Amino acid sequence: MIAIIIQAIYWYFLSILLAALEIEIEGKHGWAYKLPTWYRKNSFVALLYGLTTGGKPLTGYFTFMFIFLLSVFHTQFFMGKEWTLANEFSVLAIFFLICPYWDFLWFILNPHYGIKRFQKKYIWWHAGSLWFCHIPLDYFLGVVISIACAYGANYLNDDFGSFINHIVVISLLIVVAIPITIFIIAPLYKKWYWWMRRYDDRTITTIFYDLPEKSAGDE
């Protein structure tokens, strides 16, 4: 049981890091809306992506983010672990669990949202999704695919115990970690977020780059 708890803590920690990283990158403008990345709605791949994600646009930012995360999870196969179909299913089980989980933590931690603003009317990129019990259906789909992949892995390995372990990890992340995030981690993070933004040294960091000189109209 201790090993399962440690595993859940690790995936929680990774999800917190991903959520915090995206908050630093995106701020209050979710789904990379203000980032210098490409947006696609009408290409074949974008339309296919939209059909599976409630109409969300396909962006360059998330394309590379998802590829990066998948690559990280596959690192084990380049460090001695044998690739098998069962092991691939295990990787995908974690991937499809972490993606919606870190997305939800983004809202909980983000000082511009929080759990109270986790509503369809405030989140345009989830507006096209169906919501069930105040949660986008995308999240449920991710968890269902995760469970299906875990079952596939353990069916191939004939190891039902590992499948149960995956269910326990999911339960810990949802039932235990989310309340901890809402009532403890998020308030502390939000205070730190605004404290770090009391001032900014960008304008005096001229050793790294030359700032454009002010013109008379800038005064």
C-alpha positions in Angstrom: 0.0 0.0 0.0 2.9 2.4 0.8 4.2 1.9 -2.8 0.8 2.9 -4.2 0.7 6.0 -2.0 4.1 7.0 -3.1 3.1 6.5 -6.7 0.0 8.7 -6.2 2.1 11.4 -4.6 4.5 11.4 -7.5 1.8 11.8 -10.1 0.2 14.5 -8.0 3.5 16.3 -7.7 4.0 16.1 -11.5 0.5 17.3 -12.2 1.0 20.3 -9.8 4.2 21.2 -11.6 2.5 21.0 -15.0 -0.4 23.1 -13.8 1.9 25.7 -12.3 4.1 25.8 -15.4 1.0 26.5 -17.5 -0.2 29.2 -15.2 3.1 31.0 -15.5 2.9 30.6 -19.3 -0.8 31.4 -19.9 -1.9 33.5 -16.9 -5.6 34.0 -17.2 -5.8 33.4 -20.9 -6.5 29.7 -21.1 -6.0 27.4 -24.0 -2.9 29.3 -25.2 -5.1 32.2 -26.4 -2.5 34.9 -26.0 0.5 32.8 -26.8 2.5 33.2 -30.1 1.4 29.8 -31.3 -0.7 28.6 -34.2 -4.5 27.9 -33.9 -6.4 25.6 -36.2 -10.2 25.0 -36.4 -10.9 23.9 -39.9 -8.1 21.6 -41.1 -8.8 17.8 -41.1 -6.7 17.1 -38.1 -8.1 20.1 -36.2 -11.7 19.0 -37.0 -10.9 15.5 -35.8 -9.4 16.9 -32.7 -12.4 19.1 -32.1 -14.8 16.2 -32.4 -13.0 14.4 -29.6 -12.5 17.4 -27.3 -15.8 19.2 -27.4 -14.8 21.6 -30.2 -11.5 22.9 -28.8 -9.1 24.4 -31.3 -5.9 22.6 -32.1 -2.8 24.6 -31.1 0.9 24.3 -31.6 1.5 24.8 -27.9 -0.6 21.8 -26.8 0.6 19.7 -29.7 4.2 19.9 -28.5 3.2 19.8 -24.9 1.4 16.5 -25.3 4.2 15.1 -27.5 6.7 16.2 -24.8 4.8 14.5 -22.0 4.4 11.3 -24.0 8.1 11.3 -24.7 8.9 11.7 -21.0 6.7 8.8 -20.1 8.4 6.7 -22.7 11.9 7.4 -21.4 11.8 4.2 -19.4 12.0 2.2 -22.6 15.3 3.9 -23.5 16.7 3.1 -20.0 16.5 -0.6 -20.0 12.8 -1.4 -19.6 11.5 -3.8 -22.2 8.9 -2.4 -24.6 5.8 -4.6 -24.8 2.2 -3.9 -25.7 1.3 -4.3 -22.0 3.9 -1.8 -20.9 2.8 0.6 -23.6 -0.8 0.4 -22.3 0.6 1.2 -18.8 2.2 4.3 -20.1 -0.9 5.4 -21.9 -3.0 4.7 -18.8 -0.9 7.3 -16.9 -0.9 9.7 -19.8 -4.7 9.8 -20.2 -5.0 10.2 -16.4 -2.6 13.0 -16.0 -3.8 15.1 -18.9 -7.3 15.9 -17.5 -6.0 15.9 -13.9 -3.4 18.6 -14.5 -5.9 20.6 -16.5 -8.3 20.6 -13.5 -5.5 21.6 -11.2 -4.8 24.5 -13.5 -8.2 25.9 -12.7 -7.9 25.2 -8.9 -4.5 26.8 -8.6 -4.9 29.7 -11.1 -5.6 32.9 -9.1 -7.7 34.2 -12.0 -10.1 31.2 -11.7 -10.2 28.9 -8.7 -12.8 26.3 -8.0 -15.6 28.8 -7.8 -15.1 29.9 -11.4 -14.8 26.4 -12.7 -18.0 26.8 -14.6 -18.9 26.6 -18.2 -19.8 30.3 -18.5 -16.2 31.3 -17.5 -14.3 28.8 -19.7 -14.8 29.4 -23.4 -12.6 26.4 -24.5 -14.8 24.0 -22.5 -18.1 25.7 -23.6 -18.6 23.2 -26.4 -18.1 20.2 -24.1 -20.9 18.4 -22.4 -20.8 18.8 -18.6 -21.8 16.1 -16.1 -21.9 16.8 -12.4 -20.3 20.2 -13.0 -17.3 18.5 -14.7 -16.5 18.6 -18.5 -17.2 15.2 -20.1 -13.6 15.4 -21.5 -12.3 14.7 -18.0 -14.5 11.6 -17.5 -13.4 10.4 -21.0 -9.8 10.7 -20.1 -10.2 8.7 -16.9 -12.3 6.0 -18.7 -9.6 5.7 -21.4 -6.9 5.5 -18.6 -8.8 2.7 -16.8 -9.3 0.9 -20.1 -5.6 1.1 -20.9 -4.7 -0.1 -17.4 -7.1 -3.1 -17.8 -5.5 -3.9 -21.2 -2.1 -3.9 -19.7 -3.0 -6.1 -16.9 -5.1 -8.4 -19.1 -2.0 -9.0 -21.2 0.2 -9.5 -18.2 -2.4 -11.6 -16.4 -1.9 -9.3 -13.3 -5.2 -8.1 -12.0 -3.5 -6.7 -8.9 -1.8 -3.9 -10.9 -5.1 -2.9 -12.3 -6.5 -2.6 -8.8 -3.5 -0.5 -7.9 -4.2 1.9 -10.8 -7.8 2.3 -9.5 -6.5 3.1 -6.0 -4.1 5.7 -7.5 -7.0 7.4 -9.3 -9.1 7.3 -6.1 -6.3 8.9 -4.1 -5.7 11.6 -6.7 -9.4 12.5 -6.7 -10.7 11.9 -3.3 -7.7 12.9 -1.2 -5.4 15.1 -3.3 -8.1 17.4 -4.8 -9.5 18.6 -1.4 -5.9 19.1 -0.2 -5.3 21.2 -3.3 -8.5 23.3 -2.9 -8.1 24.0 0.9 -4.4 24.0 1.5 -2.2 24.1 -1.7 -4.2 26.6 -3.8 -4.5 29.3 -1.1 -0.7 29.1 -0.4 0.1 29.1 -4.1 -2.1 32.1 -4.9 -0.5 34.1 -2.1 3.0 33.2 -3.5 1.8 34.0 -7.1 0.8 37.6 -6.2 3.7 38.1 -3.8 6.2 37.3 -6.6 4.4 39.9 -8.8 4.9 42.8 -6.4 7.5 44.2 -8.8 9.4 43.1 -11.9 13.1 43.4 -12.8 12.6 43.0 -16.5 13.4 46.6 -17.2 16.7 46.6 -15.3 18.0 43.3 -16.6 19.9 45.1 -19.5 22.9 42.8 -19.2 20.9 40.2 -21.1 19.4 42.3 -23.9 19.2 45.9 -25.0 15.9 47.7 -24.2 14.6 50.0 -26.9 15.2 53.6 -26.0 12.2 55.7 -25.0 10.9 58.1 -27.5 9.4 61.5 -26.6 5.9 60.1 -27.1 6.5 57.4 -24.5 6.8 59.9 -21.6 
